[in-house]
Amino acid sequence: MKKLTTSIIGALSLSLFLSVGVPALSNVVEADESVNSVNSILLSDEESEKIASELVENSDLEINDEALENDFDLEDAVAEIPSINEMTTEEKELFDSIVNEQLQIMGVNDTELEEVYKDNLEGFFDENSETYENLQASQAKIDEDIKDLEETHLSMLDKTASFITGDKKVQAFRLMSTRWAGTILNVAIGMAVSGGVGAIAGYIRSKGKKEAARVFSRTVKSRLITWGAPKLAWAVGVSVTVALTYSDVGGMIAKQIDKRDKKKIMVILIFSL
């Protein structure tokens, strides 16, 4: 009798899997295909660095003459970047070109997502915006905007697939804080030296890595404090030194800071137990 009961339960389980499980697995595949363009925002660090390196190699942009002067102060130049509404036509064109380059590095190739990122980057550099020079507010705003896109585009089947795959698909609509902070740093430094990653790399070469590390460290520290993230400034020194060996300088600085910040938080937690 026990064997018969077991067999019946097994048959019912198999039937349930075939009627529910298999269609659900099929939905996972369909859902993944429907968000390929969105998944591209989660490019690995290696993929983003490869794109940045190619942009540096193919760049014919030269940094402005001022940036090559001995008395050029990168920290002051970044601090003095005009608000969007005060930029000249040339400055706005430069800003747009750097932003488009950053979208390439992140892998954002969906029209609606591009609009979200561009709007939020402009907001960060617009004194009339609620997120002006505020990393925390800017991150919260873009997370909310992307969440709205997620709700708009995920069908019921997509949401089922998202539940089954354990949030992996939903995470594809999120931009990590480190990537966003790195993008903002790249835009700010790029504006200061009048170009994208190619110009930033040229600036580093002209200064030499030792001097560039000193200048970048001072600049990033002051910006983090101004942008409302003073607690991250402690990890800037080593982070900048490591990042200067990469083409995606801003992205790597942010990643290294985040990496060290997590370690610091872990140590605090351990000693508080």
PASEBA-1860 file (N, C-alpha, C; in nm, 3 decimals):
! residues 273
1> MKKLTTSI> 0.083/-0.121/0.000/0.000/0.000/0.000/0.086/0.126/0.000 ~ 0.197/0.121/0.082/0.288/0.234/0.089/0.352/0.260/-0.047 ~ 0.391/0.148/-0.117/0.454/0.163/-0.248/0.357/0.225/-0.348 ~ 0.228/0.182/-0.339/0.128/0.234/-0.430/0.107/0.383/-0.408 ~ 0.101/0.421/-0.278/0.084/0.564/-0.245/0.199/0.648/-0.297 ~ 0.321/0.593/-0.278/0.441/0.663/-0.325/0.437/0.681/-0.476 ~ 0.393/0.575/-0.546/0.387/0.581/-0.692/0.287/0.685/-0.740 ~ 0.172/0.690/-0.667/0.069/0.787/-0.705/0.120/0.929/-0.685
9> IGALSLSL> 0.186/0.951/-0.568/0.241/1.084/-0.539/0.346/1.123/-0.643 ~ 0.430/1.023/-0.679/0.533/1.049/-0.779/0.474/1.086/-0.913 ~ 0.369/1.016/-0.951/0.304/1.043/-1.079/0.240/1.182/-1.080 ~ 0.174/1.216/-0.966/0.113/1.348/-0.955/0.217/1.458/-0.961 ~ 0.332/1.434/-0.896/0.440/1.533/-0.896/0.494/1.555/-1.036 ~ 0.512/1.443/-1.109/0.562/1.452/-1.246/0.463/1.527/-1.333 ~ 0.332/1.495/-1.314/0.229/1.562/-1.392/0.228/1.712/-1.364 ~ 0.243/1.747/-1.236/0.245/1.889/-1.198/0.364/1.960/-1.260
17> FLSVGVPA> 0.480/1.892/-1.260/0.601/1.952/-1.319/0.583/1.976/-1.468 ~ 0.522/1.873/-1.536/0.505/1.885/-1.680/0.405/1.993/-1.717 ~ 0.301/2.010/-1.631/0.198/2.108/-1.662/0.234/2.249/-1.620 ~ 0.317/2.261/-1.514/0.353/2.393/-1.463/0.500/2.425/-1.483 ~ 0.585/2.330/-1.447/0.728/2.354/-1.450/0.784/2.377/-1.588 ~ 0.748/2.293/-1.683/0.803/2.305/-1.818/0.763/2.436/-1.884 ~ 0.632/2.473/-1.881/0.597/2.603/-1.939/0.671/2.717/-1.871 ~ 0.690/2.706/-1.739/0.760/2.812/-1.667/0.903/2.824/-1.713
25> LSNVVEAD> 0.969/2.709/-1.735/1.106/2.711/-1.784/1.111/2.770/-1.924 ~ 1.009/2.742/-2.002/1.003/2.800/-2.136/0.990/2.952/-2.128 ~ 0.911/2.996/-2.030/0.894/3.140/-2.011/1.024/3.208/-1.972 ~ 1.109/3.137/-1.897/1.238/3.192/-1.857/1.320/3.225/-1.980 ~ 1.321/3.131/-2.076/1.398/3.153/-2.199/1.342/3.271/-2.276 ~ 1.207/3.275/-2.289/1.145/3.384/-2.363/1.172/3.519/-2.296 ~ 1.165/3.518/-2.164/1.186/3.643/-2.091/1.329/3.692/-2.106 ~ 1.423/3.597/-2.100/1.563/3.636/-2.114/1.587/3.698/-2.250
33> ESVNSVNS> 1.524/3.641/-2.354/1.542/3.695/-2.488/1.482/3.833/-2.501 ~ 1.375/3.859/-2.425/1.307/3.988/-2.436/1.382/4.103/-2.372 ~ 1.482/4.071/-2.288/1.554/4.179/-2.220/1.704/4.176/-2.248 ~ 1.740/4.122/-2.363/1.883/4.118/-2.397/1.944/4.256/-2.395 ~ 1.872/4.355/-2.449/1.927/4.491/-2.454/1.945/4.547/-2.314 ~ 1.856/4.508/-2.222/1.866/4.557/-2.086/1.979/4.490/-2.011 ~ 1.997/4.359/-2.037/2.107/4.288/-1.972/2.242/4.348/-2.006 ~ 2.249/4.418/-2.118/2.377/4.473/-2.161/2.429/4.578/-2.065
41> ILLSDEES> 2.342/4.633/-1.978/2.394/4.733/-1.885/2.479/4.669/-1.777 ~ 2.469/4.538/-1.767/2.548/4.468/-1.666/2.675/4.409/-1.726 ~ 2.737/4.483/-1.815/2.864/4.437/-1.871/2.963/4.412/-1.758 ~ 3.043/4.311/-1.773/3.144/4.283/-1.672/3.249/4.393/-1.675 ~ 3.328/4.401/-1.569/3.435/4.502/-1.566/3.531/4.481/-1.681 ~ 3.556/4.354/-1.714/3.649/4.322/-1.823/3.594/4.373/-1.957 ~ 3.464/4.353/-1.979/3.404/4.398/-2.105/3.404/4.551/-2.115 ~ 3.370/4.617/-2.004/3.370/4.763/-2.004/3.511/4.818/-2.026
49> EKIASELV> 3.608/4.755/-1.963/3.746/4.799/-1.978/3.795/4.778/-2.121 ~ 3.752/4.670/-2.183/3.790/4.644/-2.322/3.737/4.754/-2.413 ~ 3.610/4.792/-2.393/3.550/4.898/-2.472/3.623/5.030/-2.448 ~ 3.651/5.060/-2.320/3.721/5.184/-2.287/3.860/5.186/-2.351 ~ 3.929/5.075/-2.349/4.063/5.065/-2.408/4.058/5.091/-2.558 ~ 3.957/5.035/-2.623/3.942/5.056/-2.767/3.913/5.203/-2.798 ~ 3.834/5.265/-2.712/3.802/5.407/-2.730/3.928/5.493/-2.714 ~ 4.013/5.455/-2.619/4.139/5.527/-2.598/4.229/5.511/-2.720
57> ENSDLEIN> 4.241/5.389/-2.769/4.327/5.361/-2.884/4.280/5.433/-3.011 ~ 4.148/5.441/-3.027/4.093/5.501/-3.149/4.066/5.650/-3.137 ~ 4.095/5.706/-3.019/4.065/5.847/-2.996/4.169/5.936/-3.064 ~ 4.118/6.038/-3.133/4.208/6.137/-3.193/4.192/6.273/-3.123 ~ 4.122/6.269/-3.007/4.102/6.391/-2.930/4.229/6.430/-2.855 ~ 4.259/6.554/-2.855/4.372/6.605/-2.778/4.318/6.685/-2.659 ~ 4.383/6.670/-2.546/4.337/6.745/-2.429/4.364/6.894/-2.452 ~ 4.286/6.977/-2.386/4.302/7.122/-2.409/4.437/7.172/-2.360
65> DEALENDF> 4.482/7.282/-2.417/4.614/7.338/-2.384/4.625/7.374/-2.236 ~ 4.514/7.420/-2.178/4.517/7.460/-2.037/4.555/7.343/-1.947 ~ 4.502/7.224/-1.980/4.529/7.106/-1.897/4.676/7.066/-1.900 ~ 4.748/7.111/-2.001/4.890/7.078/-2.013/4.980/7.181/-1.944 ~ 4.921/7.292/-1.904/4.999/7.396/-1.836/5.041/7.349/-1.697 ~ 5.160/7.394/-1.652/5.210/7.354/-1.521/5.120/7.400/-1.406 ~ 5.054/7.512/-1.426/4.970/7.564/-1.319/4.824/7.517/-1.328 ~ 4.797/7.423/-1.420/4.661/7.370/-1.432/4.625/7.291/-1.308
73> DLEDAVAE> 4.511/7.319/-1.251/4.465/7.252/-1.129/4.340/7.172/-1.162 ~ 4.354/7.041/-1.170/4.242/6.954/-1.206/4.128/6.965/-1.106 ~ 4.163/6.974/-0.979/4.062/6.985/-0.874/3.975/7.109/-0.895 ~ 4.039/7.222/-0.922/3.965/7.346/-0.947/3.884/7.337/-1.076 ~ 3.943/7.274/-1.178/3.876/7.264/-1.308/3.748/7.181/-1.297 ~ 3.753/7.073/-1.220/3.634/6.990/-1.200/3.530/7.066/-1.118 ~ 3.577/7.135/-1.014/3.486/7.211/-0.928/3.417/7.325/-1.004 ~ 3.483/7.374/-1.108/3.430/7.489/-1.182/3.351/7.452/-1.308
81> IPSINEMT> 3.321/7.322/-1.324/3.240/7.281/-1.438/3.106/7.353/-1.430 ~ 3.068/7.425/-1.534/2.942/7.501/-1.528/2.819/7.409/-1.523 ~ 2.714/7.460/-1.466/2.587/7.388/-1.466/2.539/7.375/-1.611 ~ 2.461/7.271/-1.638/2.409/7.247/-1.772/2.348/7.374/-1.833 ~ 2.270/7.444/-1.753/2.201/7.563/-1.805/2.295/7.680/-1.833 ~ 2.420/7.670/-1.787/2.516/7.778/-1.809/2.625/7.740/-1.908 ~ 2.621/7.618/-1.961/2.723/7.573/-2.056/2.708/7.644/-2.190 ~ 2.821/7.671/-2.252/2.820/7.725/-2.387/2.781/7.613/-2.482
89> TEEKELFD> 2.756/7.645/-2.606/2.721/7.543/-2.706/2.830/7.439/-2.716 ~ 2.956/7.485/-2.717/3.069/7.393/-2.728/3.080/7.303/-2.605 ~ 3.058/7.360/-2.487/3.066/7.282/-2.363/2.955/7.177/-2.357 ~ 2.836/7.213/-2.402/2.724/7.118/-2.402/2.750/7.005/-2.503 ~ 2.809/7.039/-2.617/2.843/6.937/-2.716/2.947/6.841/-2.660 ~ 3.045/6.895/-2.587/3.147/6.811/-2.524/3.083/6.722/-2.419 ~ 2.997/6.779/-2.338/2.926/6.703/-2.234/2.850/6.587/-2.298 ~ 2.774/6.615/-2.403/2.694/6.511/-2.469/2.782/6.400/-2.527
97> SIVNEQLQ> 2.896/6.438/-2.584/2.985/6.338/-2.644/3.045/6.248/-2.537 ~ 3.079/6.306/-2.421/3.135/6.226/-2.311/3.029/6.132/-2.255 ~ 2.906/6.182/-2.241/2.796/6.099/-2.191/2.771/5.983/-2.286 ~ 2.768/6.009/-2.417/2.746/5.902/-2.515/2.857/5.798/-2.509 ~ 2.979/5.844/-2.485/3.091/5.751/-2.471/3.072/5.663/-2.348 ~ 3.025/5.723/-2.239/3.001/5.646/-2.118/2.892/5.542/-2.137 ~ 2.792/5.574/-2.217/2.687/5.477/-2.247/2.745/5.358/-2.321 ~ 2.841/5.384/-2.409/2.910/5.275/-2.478/2.985/5.186/-2.381
105> IMGVNDTE> 3.056/5.249/-2.289/3.136/5.174/-2.193/3.048/5.088/-2.102 ~ 2.932/5.144/-2.063/2.839/5.067/-1.980/2.765/4.961/-2.061 ~ 2.755/4.983/-2.191/2.683/4.888/-2.275/2.535/4.919/-2.287 ~ 2.496/5.042/-2.260/2.355/5.079/-2.267/2.319/5.108/-2.412 ~ 2.235/5.022/-2.471/2.200/5.042/-2.611/2.049/5.037/-2.634 ~ 1.973/5.053/-2.528/1.828/5.059/-2.538/1.785/5.205/-2.532 ~ 1.701/5.247/-2.626/1.665/5.388/-2.638/1.609/5.446/-2.510 ~ 1.515/5.375/-2.447/1.454/5.427/-2.325/1.553/5.435/-2.210
113> LEEVYKDN> 1.641/5.335/-2.202/1.743/5.337/-2.097/1.842/5.451/-2.121 ~ 1.876/5.473/-2.246/1.966/5.584/-2.280/1.907/5.716/-2.230 ~ 1.779/5.733/-2.252/1.713/5.857/-2.208/1.717/5.871/-2.057 ~ 1.697/5.759/-1.986/1.701/5.762/-1.840/1.840/5.803/-1.791 ~ 1.944/5.741/-1.847/2.081/5.771/-1.804/2.121/5.913/-1.839 ~ 2.085/5.955/-1.960/2.119/6.092/-2.001/2.048/6.194/-1.914 ~ 1.920/6.171/-1.889/1.844/6.264/-1.805/1.904/6.273/-1.665 ~ 1.943/6.158/-1.611/1.997/6.157/-1.474/2.137/6.216/-1.468
121> LEGFFDEN> 2.218/6.195/-1.572/2.350/6.257/-1.575/2.337/6.409/-1.588 ~ 2.245/6.452/-1.673/2.221/6.597/-1.686/2.172/6.653/-1.553 ~ 2.086/6.578/-1.486/2.034/6.623/-1.357/2.145/6.641/-1.255 ~ 2.244/6.552/-1.257/2.354/6.563/-1.161/2.436/6.689/-1.183 ~ 2.444/6.732/-1.309/2.523/6.850/-1.343/2.437/6.974/-1.368 ~ 2.312/6.969/-1.325/2.221/7.083/-1.344/2.182/7.141/-1.208 ~ 2.222/7.264/-1.184/2.197/7.328/-1.055/2.049/7.344/-1.024 ~ 1.964/7.332/-1.125/1.820/7.343/-1.104/1.755/7.209/-1.072
129> SETYENLQ> 1.836/7.104/-1.069/1.784/6.969/-1.041/1.794/6.935/-0.893 ~ 1.703/6.851/-0.846/1.704/6.808/-0.706/1.823/6.716/-0.677 ~ 1.882/6.660/-0.782/1.995/6.568/-0.762/2.130/6.633/-0.792 ~ 2.132/6.763/-0.808/2.255/6.835/-0.845/2.368/6.806/-0.746 ~ 2.478/6.750/-0.799/2.599/6.719/-0.723/2.569/6.645/-0.592 ~ 2.475/6.552/-0.600/2.439/6.471/-0.483/2.435/6.324/-0.525 ~ 2.544/6.252/-0.495/2.555/6.112/-0.540/2.442/6.025/-0.487 ~ 2.409/6.041/-0.361/2.306/5.957/-0.300/2.170/5.982/-0.363
137> ASQAKIDE> 2.135/6.108/-0.378/2.006/6.143/-0.439/2.001/6.100/-0.585 ~ 2.114/6.115/-0.655/2.121/6.077/-0.796/2.104/5.927/-0.813 ~ 2.171/5.849/-0.726/2.158/5.704/-0.733/2.015/5.661/-0.706 ~ 1.952/5.722/-0.606/1.813/5.688/-0.571/1.720/5.720/-0.687 ~ 1.745/5.831/-0.753/1.660/5.875/-0.864/1.672/5.781/-0.982 ~ 1.793/5.742/-1.019/1.808/5.654/-1.135/1.756/5.514/-1.104 ~ 1.772/5.469/-0.980/1.717/5.340/-0.940/1.564/5.341/-0.956 ~ 1.503/5.450/-0.914/1.358/5.463/-0.923/1.312/5.468/-1.068
145> DIKDLEET> 1.384/5.543/-1.151/1.349/5.554/-1.292/1.360/5.420/-1.363 ~ 1.465/5.345/-1.330/1.485/5.215/-1.393/1.381/5.115/-1.343 ~ 1.343/5.129/-1.216/1.238/5.042/-1.161/1.107/5.066/-1.235 ~ 1.079/5.192/-1.268/0.958/5.224/-1.344/0.961/5.159/-1.482 ~ 1.079/5.161/-1.545/1.093/5.094/-1.675/1.070/4.944/-1.662 ~ 1.124/4.891/-1.556/1.109/4.747/-1.529/0.962/4.711/-1.519 ~ 0.886/4.790/-1.443/0.744/4.762/-1.426/0.669/4.776/-1.557 ~ 0.712/4.868/-1.640/0.647/4.891/-1.768/0.670/4.777/-1.866
153> HLSMLDKT> 0.792/4.724/-1.866/0.831/4.626/-1.968/0.817/4.480/-1.928 ~ 0.819/4.453/-1.799/0.808/4.313/-1.759/0.662/4.268/-1.765 ~ 0.634/4.171/-1.850/0.500/4.115/-1.857/0.480/4.020/-1.740 ~ 0.360/3.966/-1.725/0.334/3.871/-1.617/0.423/3.749/-1.632 ~ 0.446/3.705/-1.756/0.532/3.589/-1.776/0.676/3.623/-1.738 ~ 0.719/3.743/-1.770/0.853/3.787/-1.735/0.870/3.787/-1.583 ~ 0.767/3.837/-1.514/0.775/3.843/-1.369/0.780/3.703/-1.308 ~ 0.704/3.609/-1.369/0.709/3.471/-1.323/0.850/3.415/-1.341
161> ASFITGDK> 0.908/3.442/-1.459/1.043/3.395/-1.486/1.142/3.458/-1.390 ~ 1.119/3.587/-1.360/1.207/3.657/-1.267/1.202/3.592/-1.130 ~ 1.082/3.551/-1.087/1.067/3.486/-0.957/1.139/3.352/-0.956 ~ 1.124/3.278/-1.065/1.185/3.145/-1.073/1.337/3.154/-1.075 ~ 1.391/3.253/-1.146/1.537/3.265/-1.156/1.597/3.343/-1.041 ~ 1.515/3.381/-0.945/1.567/3.442/-0.823/1.620/3.583/-0.841 ~ 1.544/3.671/-0.902/1.580/3.814/-0.911/1.688/3.846/-1.013 ~ 1.742/3.747/-1.080/1.851/3.774/-1.175/1.805/3.870/-1.284
169> KVQAFRLM> 1.685/3.847/-1.336/1.636/3.932/-1.443/1.605/4.073/-1.393 ~ 1.550/4.080/-1.273/1.517/4.210/-1.217/1.644/4.292/-1.197 ~ 1.751/4.226/-1.155/1.877/4.294/-1.131/1.935/4.351/-1.260 ~ 1.892/4.295/-1.374/1.941/4.346/-1.502/1.894/4.488/-1.527 ~ 1.790/4.532/-1.455/1.738/4.667/-1.473/1.801/4.765/-1.376 ~ 1.894/4.718/-1.293/1.954/4.805/-1.194/2.096/4.842/-1.236 ~ 2.135/4.959/-1.203/2.272/5.002/-1.229/2.343/5.010/-1.095 ~ 2.451/4.934/-1.079/2.522/4.933/-0.951/2.573/5.072/-0.915
177> STRWAGTI> 2.571/5.101/-0.786/2.615/5.233/-0.739/2.756/5.265/-0.785 ~ 2.845/5.166/-0.779/2.984/5.191/-0.819/2.993/5.231/-0.965 ~ 2.914/5.167/-1.051/2.918/5.200/-1.194/2.866/5.342/-1.217 ~ 2.761/5.379/-1.146/2.704/5.512/-1.162/2.802/5.620/-1.114 ~ 2.863/5.596/-0.998/2.961/5.691/-0.944/3.080/5.703/-1.039 ~ 3.123/5.592/-1.095/3.235/5.593/-1.188/3.203/5.671/-1.315 ~ 3.080/5.658/-1.362/3.036/5.732/-1.480/3.040/5.882/-1.453 ~ 2.990/5.922/-1.337/2.990/6.064/-1.300/3.132/6.117/-1.290
185> LNVAIGMA> 3.222/6.037/-1.232/3.363/6.079/-1.223/3.424/6.096/-1.361 ~ 3.398/6.002/-1.452/3.451/6.011/-1.588/3.400/6.136/-1.659 ~ 3.272/6.165/-1.642/3.214/6.284/-1.706/3.278/6.410/-1.650 ~ 3.292/6.417/-1.518/3.349/6.537/-1.454/3.494/6.558/-1.495 ~ 3.575/6.453/-1.488/3.716/6.466/-1.525/3.730/6.493/-1.675 ~ 3.644/6.426/-1.754/3.647/6.448/-1.898/3.616/6.591/-1.935 ~ 3.517/6.649/-1.868/3.483/6.790/-1.893/3.601/6.881/-1.859 ~ 3.672/6.847/-1.752/3.784/6.931/-1.707/3.899/6.930/-1.807
193> VSGGVGAI> 3.922/6.816/-1.873/4.034/6.807/-1.967/3.987/6.808/-2.112 ~ 3.859/6.840/-2.129/3.800/6.857/-2.264/3.801/6.732/-2.350 ~ 3.760/6.620/-2.295/3.750/6.499/-2.375/3.707/6.379/-2.293 ~ 3.686/6.267/-2.360/3.646/6.145/-2.292/3.763/6.066/-2.239 ~ 3.751/5.933/-2.242/3.856/5.848/-2.184/3.990/5.866/-2.255 ~ 3.985/5.899/-2.384/4.109/5.922/-2.458/4.184/6.042/-2.405 ~ 4.110/6.150/-2.379/4.171/6.272/-2.326/4.221/6.250/-2.183 ~ 4.144/6.173/-2.104/4.186/6.144/-1.966/4.316/6.064/-1.966
201> AGYIRSKG> 4.323/5.965/-2.056/4.446/5.886/-2.068/4.563/5.974/-2.112 ~ 4.536/6.068/-2.203/4.640/6.160/-2.249/4.688/6.249/-2.137 ~ 4.597/6.292/-2.052/4.632/6.376/-1.938/4.723/6.299/-1.842 ~ 4.689/6.173/-1.817/4.770/6.088/-1.728/4.910/6.069/-1.784 ~ 4.917/6.046/-1.915/5.048/6.029/-1.979/5.131/6.156/-1.969 ~ 5.068/6.270/-1.987/5.141/6.397/-1.985/5.193/6.429/-1.845 ~ 5.120/6.388/-1.743/5.159/6.416/-1.605/5.253/6.310/-1.548 ~ 5.242/6.188/-1.601/5.314/6.076/-1.540/5.225/6.018/-1.432
209> KKEAARVF> 5.231/5.888/-1.413/5.136/5.822/-1.322/5.150/5.867/-1.177 ~ 5.270/5.896/-1.134/5.289/5.936/-0.994/5.220/6.070/-0.967 ~ 5.246/6.167/-1.054/5.185/6.299/-1.036/5.035/6.292/-1.062 ~ 4.994/6.213/-1.162/4.852/6.199/-1.193/4.777/6.138/-1.075 ~ 4.840/6.040/-1.009/4.778/5.976/-0.892/4.756/6.078/-0.781 ~ 4.854/6.163/-0.760/4.843/6.266/-0.656/4.729/6.362/-0.687 ~ 4.725/6.408/-0.812/4.623/6.505/-0.853/4.484/6.443/-0.853 ~ 4.473/6.321/-0.904/4.344/6.253/-0.909/4.293/6.226/-0.767
217> SRTVKSRL> 4.383/6.184/-0.679/4.342/6.154/-0.540/4.283/6.277/-0.474 ~ 4.352/6.390/-0.488/4.304/6.514/-0.428/4.169/6.555/-0.488 ~ 4.159/6.541/-0.621/4.036/6.580/-0.691/3.918/6.492/-0.652 ~ 3.939/6.361/-0.653/3.830/6.268/-0.621/3.785/6.284/-0.476 ~ 3.881/6.302/-0.385/3.847/6.323/-0.244/3.757/6.445/-0.228 ~ 3.797/6.556/-0.287/3.720/6.680/-0.273/3.582/6.666/-0.336 ~ 3.574/6.593/-0.449/3.445/6.574/-0.515/3.352/6.487/-0.431 ~ 3.406/6.380/-0.374/3.323/6.291/-0.292/3.266/6.366/-0.172
225> ITWGAPKL> 3.346/6.452/-0.115/3.300/6.532/-0.001/3.191/6.629/-0.046 ~ 3.217/6.697/-0.158/3.119/6.793/-0.212/2.991/6.722/-0.255 ~ 3.005/6.602/-0.310/2.890/6.528/-0.360/2.816/6.449/-0.252 ~ 2.853/6.470/-0.127/2.779/6.408/-0.017/2.820/6.268/0.019 ~ 2.945/6.229/-0.016/2.992/6.094/0.019/3.129/6.102/0.086 ~ 3.142/6.180/0.195/3.273/6.198/0.260/3.332/6.071/0.321 ~ 3.245/5.977/0.360/3.294/5.854/0.423/3.373/5.765/0.327 ~ 3.355/5.789/0.197/3.426/5.708/0.098/3.564/5.766/0.066
233> AWAVGVSV> 3.590/5.888/0.109/3.714/5.957/0.074/3.837/5.890/0.133 ~ 3.822/5.816/0.243/3.938/5.755/0.309/4.009/5.652/0.219 ~ 3.935/5.592/0.127/3.992/5.485/0.044/4.039/5.533/-0.092 ~ 4.041/5.663/-0.115/4.071/5.716/-0.247/4.214/5.691/-0.292 ~ 4.312/5.714/-0.204/4.454/5.706/-0.242/4.492/5.579/-0.316 ~ 4.477/5.466/-0.251/4.513/5.336/-0.311/4.424/5.308/-0.431 ~ 4.298/5.345/-0.421/4.203/5.319/-0.529/4.245/5.388/-0.658 ~ 4.290/5.512/-0.648/4.333/5.587/-0.766/4.459/5.525/-0.825
241> TVALTYSD> 4.553/5.489/-0.740/4.679/5.428/-0.788/4.651/5.303/-0.870 ~ 4.558/5.219/-0.823/4.522/5.097/-0.896/4.450/5.132/-1.025 ~ 4.358/5.228/-1.018/4.273/5.261/-1.132/4.347/5.321/-1.250 ~ 4.460/5.387/-1.225/4.532/5.454/-1.334/4.593/5.357/-1.434 ~ 4.593/5.229/-1.403/4.643/5.129/-1.498/4.533/5.085/-1.594 ~ 4.413/5.139/-1.578/4.299/5.103/-1.662/4.256/5.222/-1.747 ~ 4.181/5.194/-1.853/4.131/5.302/-1.940/4.005/5.364/-1.883 ~ 3.921/5.282/-1.818/3.799/5.332/-1.756/3.835/5.380/-1.615
249> VGGMIAKQ> 3.904/5.492/-1.609/3.960/5.541/-1.483/3.853/5.566/-1.376 ~ 3.750/5.643/-1.412/3.645/5.673/-1.316/3.577/5.548/-1.264 ~ 3.545/5.457/-1.356/3.479/5.333/-1.317/3.563/5.250/-1.223 ~ 3.694/5.242/-1.250/3.782/5.162/-1.167/3.809/5.229/-1.032 ~ 3.815/5.361/-1.030/3.832/5.432/-0.902/3.712/5.399/-0.812 ~ 3.591/5.412/-0.869/3.470/5.385/-0.792/3.465/5.240/-0.745 ~ 3.505/5.149/-0.832/3.503/5.007/-0.795/3.601/4.979/-0.681 ~ 3.720/5.034/-0.691/3.822/5.012/-0.588/3.780/5.073/-0.455
257> IDKRDKKK> 3.719/5.191/-0.459/3.671/5.254/-0.336/3.563/5.168/-0.273 ~ 3.470/5.121/-0.356/3.360/5.038/-0.308/3.413/4.908/-0.248 ~ 3.512/4.852/-0.313/3.574/4.727/-0.268/3.635/4.744/-0.129 ~ 3.707/4.852/-0.110/3.771/4.878/0.020/3.671/4.920/0.125 ~ 3.568/4.990/0.082/3.465/5.033/0.175/3.391/4.912/0.233 ~ 3.364/4.813/0.149/3.296/4.692/0.196/3.381/4.618/0.298 ~ 3.513/4.615/0.272/3.604/4.549/0.366/3.602/4.621/0.500 ~ 3.600/4.754/0.494/3.600/4.832/0.618/3.472/4.804/0.697
265> IMVILIFS> 3.360/4.802/0.625/3.232/4.775/0.690/3.233/4.637/0.754 ~ 3.292/4.538/0.685/3.298/4.402/0.738/3.379/4.397/0.866 ~ 3.492/4.469/0.869/3.576/4.472/0.988/3.500/4.533/1.106 ~ 3.426/4.641/1.079/3.347/4.706/1.183/3.244/4.611/1.238 ~ 3.178/4.536/1.148/3.076/4.442/1.191/3.134/4.331/1.276 ~ 3.251/4.280/1.238/3.315/4.170/1.311/3.350/4.214/1.453 ~ 3.408/4.333/1.464/3.452/4.379/1.596/3.336/4.431/1.683 ~ 3.219/4.447/1.621/3.104/4.491/1.699/3.024/4.374/1.753
273> L> 3.059/4.252/1.710/2.987/4.134/1.757/3.020/4.102/1.902
END
